[in-house]
Every structure is written in C-alpha cells, then in structure tokens.
Amino acid sequence: MRASINRPPTPDAEEDPPQKELSLREIINIKLIESGEKEKLMELLRERLIECGWRDEMKALCRAYARKKGRKNVTVDDLVQVITPEGRASVPDSVKAELLQRIRSFLVSASL
C-alpha cells in the first residue's frame, strides 16, 4: 500500500491522546481542593457573611421576591437568577479582601 502525500501519518494506537493544558485557575483550584484549604475558605466565607448580615439580607430579598411573584409561581432557579447578581455585588469589600489575602498566603506557602 502506498502512502498518500496529502494525508498525515496515522498515529500509533499505543500512543496516549494529547493531554489538555490546565489553566492557572484550574491548577490553583486543584491545589486548594487537595490541601483541604478550599473547604476552610468556604467556611470562613460563610462565617463572615453571617457576621456582617449579608445572609439575612439575601433571605429578605428572596422572601420579598416570593411574595411579589406568589409563592407557588417561584422556583429555586428563578430565585438564583434574580438574587445572584445583587448578592455578588453586595458582598462587603472587607470580606473579599480577607479571602483574597488568605488565598495569596496559601499560594505563597504552596510555592505556586
């Protein structure tokens, strides 16, 4: 059988498929999960959001939305879609800064 000039050679079946390159964000996420630091950060975030009253504000927004639309006409997906942008925007800067500092400290200690 003759080789075609226009077709690249067929790879051997034994060769592994090419590995996808991980982004820096994915690498950091993997390291956070493997070390257990991600769970610690999530717990810290929960505590800080409760302390500053953010959680209560979000509950109130959800209740108000449910009253406005009628309880039977609201789904969890509706609430998430409506409340998420406001919730993200209303996280206090001090909480964001504290988490960012903790992540930076972790990255330095993990030599990333």
FENGIJO-V736510 format. One record per helix or strand of 2 or more residues. SS is the DSSP state (a for helix, b for strand). FROM is the first residue (numbers start at 1). LEN is the number of residues. Records with the same first field share a line. If there is no record, write none. Layout:
SS: FROM-LEN ; FROM-LEN
This chain:
a: 24-12 ; 37-15 ; 54-16 ; 71-3 ; 76-14 ; 93-17
